[in-house]
Amino acid sequence: MNDAHALDAAVRTLRDPATIRARCQAIAVHVRAGHSPHFTLDETRLDAVAERIATLTRRRFPDLAIPYHSRWRHFEAGGVDRRAELDAKLAGRSHIAVARAHIDLALVSVLLDAGAGPDWHYDEAGSGRRFVRSEGLAVASFRAFLDGRFSSDLGDPCRVDAAALLKLDAHALAEIFQAGPGNPLVGLEGRAALLHRLGEALRERPETFTSTGQPGHLFDALTHHAHAPRLNHHRPVPTAMHHEIGAGRILGALLECFSGIWPSGQVFHGIPVGDVWPHPAAGGTGPSAGWVPFHKLSQWLAYSLIEPFEWAGVKVHGLDELTGLPEYRNGGLLLDAGVIVPRDAAFAAAPRTPADPWVIEWRALTVVLLDELLPRVRGLLGVPGLPLACLLEGGSWAAGREIAAERRAGGAPPLAITSDGTVF
């Protein structure tokens, strides 16, 4: 492809959450028509899944004050108010500086939040509790953040910066996560490489992240109008501040700044595009036709940044522009509940990769079916405006974990994905 404008337009298309829905719908149509070699659908079971989600949501949130699905929920693991502990350390800072720190923590923790594997755990000294999987990764990364493991400035431990990220290696992450031969964590090398790529991306955009390379300056980039000229390489002084922003804009900024940090396999005409995969039934027009984006970790990060913006007084609208997260809990719920029906009964006999057409199709169906569950769950709960972010938290992710525990010892998902720690 030689037309730079056409290529830019195609990349923008692949970064648009509306494209995620459109391409996933095309794959769902393909499956419903009986053309898939991998799956059929039994959508008569959706009502039962909606009942499960609604019942679990009421049990977890009896007052129906359902928070967003976000990394901040994992920081509450074990009933510990870790955000209050963080904010006590940030006391005296401006609301913008606090927002930057919140974004720093959420971003680095989300990037470290890929599948931990079934045999790993983290023991938190302060609470005396043991945590596993996503909660364990969250608590471990929270403790590392407070300890200054992601900061190169001893006087400012509660931040993330490029220099510190570039020094982290698999050995350092093993120390942070208490990993070792007797406590194996999947994908340590992949996680370290991802943090290095993040550090490089931050350094490549000093106009956004300053010469320090602090990701929290994304807050400034998204909430401020034109800046005064840079003086002596310090952060320019904002002239005015936006007090409202769209969720899709947060995702777009994340994809624009960080698509290059994802594994090199997801490249579209030489441009890294992240969690985007080819599928013959994806449809579309123009150069991006036949590619289906998911942006799972980027969307998980966007969901996890909504609260830091809101806590700083910025209204985030358009929450339902983002899609459901196509990963092993939401997708596992739909497999275990018999809505997504693999044609091969031995589908879980061997691990699969994110590039496997089976996995791409399963993830696409997950996105579509979560959208179809939303109005059902809204009706059952009597909350007509329930955002998808709250369905996920209430919700579908927890229901995926619940049904997995009913079906398999240890609550493992219904299939294994070979992960380098950067997608699942």
C-alpha positions in Angstrom: 0.0 0.0 0.0 1.6 3.3 -1.2 -1.1 5.8 -0.4 -0.2 7.2 3.0 -3.6 8.8 3.4 -5.4 5.5 2.8 -3.1 3.7 5.2 -3.7 6.4 7.9 -7.4 6.1 7.4 -7.2 2.3 7.7 -5.3 2.5 10.9 -7.8 4.9 12.3 -10.5 2.5 11.3 -8.8 -0.3 13.2 -8.5 1.9 16.3 -12.2 2.8 16.3 -14.3 0.8 18.8 -17.2 1.0 16.3 -15.0 -1.2 14.0 -14.6 -3.7 16.8 -18.3 -4.2 17.0 -18.9 -4.2 13.2 -16.2 -6.7 12.5 -17.3 -9.0 15.4 -20.9 -8.8 14.1 -19.7 -9.9 10.7 -18.1 -12.9 12.2 -21.2 -13.6 14.3 -23.3 -13.6 11.1 -20.9 -16.0 9.6 -21.3 -18.4 12.6 -25.1 -18.0 12.7 -25.3 -18.9 9.0 -23.6 -22.2 9.8 -20.4 -21.4 7.8 -18.0 -21.6 10.7 -15.8 -24.8 11.0 -15.3 -24.0 14.7 -18.6 -23.0 16.4 -22.4 -22.9 16.5 -24.4 -20.7 18.7 -27.3 -21.6 21.1 -28.7 -18.2 21.9 -31.7 -19.7 23.7 -29.3 -20.0 26.6 -28.7 -16.2 26.8 -31.6 -15.6 29.1 -30.2 -18.1 31.7 -26.8 -16.4 31.4 -28.4 -13.0 32.0 -30.2 -14.4 35.1 -26.9 -15.7 36.4 -25.3 -12.3 35.9 -28.2 -10.4 37.4 -28.4 -12.7 40.4 -24.6 -12.4 41.0 -24.8 -8.7 40.6 -27.5 -8.3 43.2 -25.6 -10.5 45.6 -22.4 -8.5 45.2 -24.0 -5.1 45.1 -27.4 -5.3 46.9 -27.9 -1.5 46.5 -27.1 -1.7 42.8 -24.4 0.9 43.2 -22.3 -1.0 40.7 -18.8 0.3 40.1 -17.0 0.2 36.7 -15.1 -2.9 35.7 -11.6 -1.6 36.3 -8.2 -2.4 37.7 -9.3 -0.4 40.8 -11.6 -3.2 41.8 -8.6 -5.5 42.0 -6.8 -3.0 44.2 -9.7 -3.6 46.6 -8.9 -7.3 46.9 -9.5 -8.8 50.3 -11.6 -5.7 51.3 -8.5 -3.5 51.7 -8.9 0.1 50.7 -5.6 0.5 49.0 -6.5 3.6 47.1 -6.9 5.4 50.5 -3.4 4.2 51.4 -2.1 5.6 48.1 -3.9 8.9 48.5 -2.5 9.3 52.0 1.0 9.2 50.4 -0.1 11.7 47.8 -1.6 14.1 50.3 -0.7 17.7 49.6 -0.4 17.3 45.9 -2.7 19.1 43.4 -5.7 17.2 42.0 -3.8 17.0 38.6 -0.7 15.5 40.2 -2.8 13.0 42.0 -4.6 12.1 38.8 -1.2 11.6 37.1 -0.2 9.2 39.9 -3.5 7.3 39.6 -3.0 6.9 35.9 0.6 5.8 36.3 -0.4 3.0 38.7 -3.4 1.9 36.6 -1.4 1.8 33.4 1.5 -0.2 34.6 -0.7 -2.6 36.6 -3.0 -3.2 33.6 0.0 -3.9 31.4 1.2 -6.5 33.9 -2.3 -8.0 34.1 -2.1 -10.9 31.7 -2.9 -14.5 32.7 -0.8 -15.5 35.7 -1.3 -19.3 35.3 -2.9 -21.6 37.8 0.0 -22.2 40.1 1.1 -18.7 41.0 0.2 -16.7 44.2 1.2 -13.5 45.9 1.4 -13.1 49.7 0.8 -9.5 50.9 2.7 -8.8 54.1 0.5 -6.0 55.4 -2.8 -7.9 55.2 -1.4 -11.4 55.7 -3.5 -12.5 52.8 -2.7 -14.6 49.8 -4.0 -13.6 46.4 -3.9 -15.3 43.0 -4.6 -14.5 39.3 -5.6 -10.9 38.5 -6.1 -9.8 42.1 -2.6 -11.1 43.0 -1.0 -9.3 40.1 -2.9 -6.1 41.1 -1.8 -6.3 44.7 1.8 -7.1 43.8 2.0 -4.2 41.3 0.3 -1.9 43.8 2.9 -2.7 46.4 5.7 -2.3 43.9 4.4 1.1 42.9 4.3 2.3 46.5 7.8 0.9 46.9 9.1 3.0 44.0 9.9 0.1 41.8 8.6 1.9 38.7 10.2 5.3 39.5 13.8 6.5 39.0 13.4 9.2 41.6 13.9 8.1 45.2 12.2 11.3 46.3 9.1 10.6 44.3 8.4 6.8 44.5 4.7 6.9 43.6 5.1 7.4 39.9 6.1 5.5 36.7 8.8 6.8 34.4 10.7 5.7 31.3 14.1 5.3 33.0 12.8 2.9 35.6 10.8 0.9 33.2 13.8 0.4 30.9 15.8 -1.0 33.8 13.3 -3.6 34.8 14.0 -7.2 33.7 12.4 -10.6 34.2 14.5 -11.1 37.4 13.2 -7.8 38.9 9.6 -8.8 38.0 10.1 -12.2 39.5 11.1 -10.4 42.7 8.1 -8.1 42.6 5.7 -11.0 42.0 7.4 -13.4 44.4 7.8 -15.8 41.4 10.2 -18.7 41.3 10.5 -22.4 40.7 8.0 -23.1 43.5 5.7 -20.3 42.5 5.7 -20.1 38.7 4.3 -17.0 36.9 3.5 -17.2 33.2 5.2 -14.8 30.8 7.8 -13.0 32.9 10.0 -12.3 29.9 7.1 -11.1 27.9 6.0 -8.7 30.7 9.5 -7.3 31.0 9.7 -6.8 27.3 6.3 -5.1 27.3 7.4 -2.6 30.0 10.6 -1.9 28.1 8.5 -1.1 25.0 6.3 1.1 27.1 9.4 3.0 28.4 10.6 3.5 24.8 7.2 4.8 23.7 7.1 7.3 26.6 10.6 8.5 25.6 9.5 8.9 22.0 6.8 11.4 23.0 8.3 14.0 25.3 5.7 16.6 24.0 3.1 14.4 25.7 4.9 12.6 28.5 7.6 15.2 29.3 11.3 14.4 29.3 10.7 12.2 32.3 8.4 9.9 30.3 5.6 9.7 32.9 2.4 8.2 31.5 0.2 10.1 33.9 0.7 13.2 31.7 -1.9 11.6 29.5 -4.3 13.5 31.8 -2.8 16.8 30.7 -2.9 15.9 27.1 -6.6 14.9 27.1 -8.0 17.6 29.4 -6.1 20.8 28.5 -6.6 23.2 25.6 -3.7 24.7 23.7 -0.6 25.1 25.9 1.7 28.0 26.3 5.2 27.5 24.6 7.5 25.0 26.4 10.0 26.8 28.5 13.4 25.3 29.4 12.0 21.9 28.5 9.5 22.0 31.4 5.9 21.0 31.1 4.0 23.9 29.4 1.4 25.7 31.5 -2.2 24.8 30.5 -4.3 27.7 29.6 -7.7 26.0 30.1 -9.0 22.6 31.1 -11.7 20.4 29.6 -14.1 19.0 32.2 -15.6 16.4 29.9 -14.1 13.7 27.7 -15.4 10.7 25.8 -14.4 7.2 26.7 -13.6 6.5 23.1 -11.2 9.5 23.1 -9.3 7.9 26.0 -9.0 4.6 24.1 -8.0 6.5 21.0 -5.2 8.3 22.8 -4.0 5.0 24.3 -3.9 3.3 20.9 -2.2 6.3 19.3 0.5 6.4 21.9 1.0 2.8 22.7 0.1 0.6 19.8 3.8 0.1 19.1 4.4 -1.6 22.4 2.5 -4.7 21.6 4.2 -7.8 20.1 5.6 -7.3 16.6 3.3 -9.9 15.1 0.3 -7.6 15.0 1.6 -5.3 12.2 -0.6 -3.8 9.5 1.3 -2.7 6.4 4.4 -2.1 8.6 2.4 -0.2 11.3 2.0 -1.9 14.8 -1.7 -2.0 15.5 -1.8 -4.1 18.7 -4.6 -6.6 19.3 -5.8 -6.8 15.7 -6.1 -10.1 13.8 -7.0 -11.3 10.3 -10.2 -13.4 9.8 -11.8 -14.3 6.5 -15.3 -13.4 7.8 -14.4 -10.0 9.3 -15.8 -8.0 6.4 -15.2 -4.3 6.1 -14.1 -2.2 3.2 -10.9 -0.6 2.0 -7.4 -1.6 3.1 -8.5 -2.7 6.6 -11.0 -5.2 5.3 -10.6 -8.7 6.7 -9.0 -7.5 10.0 -10.8 -7.6 13.3 -9.6 -5.4 16.2 -10.2 -6.3 19.8 -7.8 -4.0 21.8 -8.5 -6.0 24.9 -5.8 -4.7 27.2 -6.1 -1.2 25.8 -9.8 -1.2 26.5 -9.2 -2.7 30.0 -6.8 0.2 30.5 -9.4 2.7 29.2 -12.0 1.4 31.6 -9.4 1.6 34.4 -8.6 5.3 33.6 -12.2 6.4 33.8 -12.2 6.8 37.5 -8.9 8.7 37.8 -10.4 11.2 35.4 -13.7 11.4 37.3 -11.9 11.7 40.7 -10.1 14.7 39.2 -13.4 16.3 38.3 -13.6 15.4 34.6 -16.8 13.9 33.4 -16.4 10.8 31.1 -19.2 10.3 28.7 -19.9 7.7 26.1 -19.0 4.7 28.3 -20.7 2.3 26.0 -18.5 3.3 23.0 -16.1 0.7 24.5 -16.9 -2.9 24.0 -17.0 -5.9 26.3 -13.6 -7.5 26.9 -13.0 -10.7 24.9 -10.9 -12.7 27.3 -11.0 -16.0 29.2 -13.6 -15.0 31.9 -16.2 -13.3 29.7 -15.6 -15.7 26.8 -15.3 -18.6 29.2 -18.7 -17.9 30.7 -20.3 -18.1 27.2 -18.5 -21.4 26.5 -19.3 -23.0 29.9 -22.9 -21.8 29.7 -23.3 -23.5 26.3 -24.1 -20.3 24.3 -20.9 -20.6 22.2 -20.7 -24.2 21.2 -17.5 -25.6 19.8 -17.9 -28.1 17.0 -15.0 -30.1 18.4 -15.7 -31.6 21.8 -12.0 -31.9 22.4 -11.4 -28.1 21.8 -9.5 -27.7 25.1 -7.2 -30.7 24.6 -4.2 -28.4 23.7 -3.4 -24.8 24.4 -4.2 -22.3 21.6 -2.6 -19.0 20.6 -4.2 -15.6 20.1 -3.6 -15.8 16.4 -5.6 -19.1 16.1 -8.7 -18.5 14.0 -10.6 -20.5 16.6 -9.6 -18.0 19.3 -10.3 -15.0 17.0 -13.8 -16.3 16.3 -14.5 -17.0 20.0 -13.4 -13.6 21.0 -15.5 -11.9 18.3 -18.6 -13.9 19.5 -17.9 -12.8 23.0 -18.0 -9.1 22.1 -21.3 -9.5 20.2 -23.0 -11.6 22.9 -22.0 -9.3 25.8 -23.8 -6.5 23.9 -26.8 -8.8 23.6 -26.7 -9.6 27.3 -26.7 -5.9 28.3 -30.4 -5.1 27.7 -31.5 -8.4 29.3 -29.5 -7.7 32.5 -30.7 -4.1 32.5 -34.3 -5.4 32.5 -33.7 -8.0 35.2 -32.1 -5.4 37.5 -34.5 -2.6 36.6 -31.6 -0.3 35.7 -32.3 0.9 32.2 -29.2 3.0 31.9 -26.7 0.4 33.2 -23.4 0.9 31.4 -21.6 -2.0 29.9 -18.7 -1.3 32.2 -21.0 -2.1 35.1 -22.4 -5.2 33.5 -18.8 -6.5 33.2 -18.1 -5.7 36.9 -21.5 -6.8 38.3 -21.3 -9.1 36.4 -20.1 -11.1 33.5 -16.5 -11.4 34.5 -17.3 -12.7 38.0 -19.9 -15.0 36.5 -17.2 -16.5 34.3 -15.1 -17.1 37.3 -18.1 -18.6 39.2 -19.2 -21.0 36.5 -15.5 -22.1 36.0 -15.3 -23.0 39.7 -18.5 -25.0 39.4 -17.1 -26.9 36.4 -13.4 -27.5 37.1 -11.3 -27.9 40.2 -9.4 -24.7 40.9 -11.7 -22.7 38.7 -9.5 -22.8 35.6 -11.0 -21.3 32.4 -12.4 -23.8 29.9 -9.4 -23.6 27.6 -5.7 -22.6 27.9 -4.2 -19.8 25.8 -0.5 -19.8 25.2 0.4 -16.4 26.4 3.6 -14.2 26.5 1.9 -12.1 29.1 0.8 -9.4 26.7 -2.7 -10.4 25.4 -4.3 -12.8 27.8 
